[in-house]
Amino acid sequence: MDIAGLAPFLSVVEIILGVVIIVLVILQAKGSDISNLVGGESSGYRTRRGMDATMHRATIGFAVAFFICTLLTFIALGQV
């Protein structure tokens, strides 16, 4: 199996997936305040519903795709 020709394409896909993951994580963290970071009171356990649950699942899916793409890129570049 020769996938060396796909290395540039896989690298671009990897960059795009990385940016999408960063945006999803930032959008999920939008609901938390800065006080939670410095030890302030937290609202406790919160169930994800609706858009939160969808974004959570999408983040996991994109992270798995990023991992697989990274492995394929290493294989295509012959570094494995």
Summary of the structure (lengths in Angstrom):
residues: 80
radius of gyration: 17.4
end to end distance: 14.0
largest distance: 54.7
contacts: 164
relative contact order: 0.20
helix: 69%
strand: 0%
